[in-house]
């Protein structure tokens, strides 16, 4: 938070015009890395951070063992 106020003060003190850029934020689930599960066979599963998908994958793996 300190940096925000420092930059705000610095920009106010400048005599030149300040330009701004549009920043678009992604939804939280798009920015979270997927869960990676390495099976004993060496296969890699990438599971999105989604509780329903994770429950489904775990249920299928339990049935297979």
Helices and strands as residue ranges (DSSP letters): H 2-13, H 28-31, E 35-38, E 44-47, H 51-64
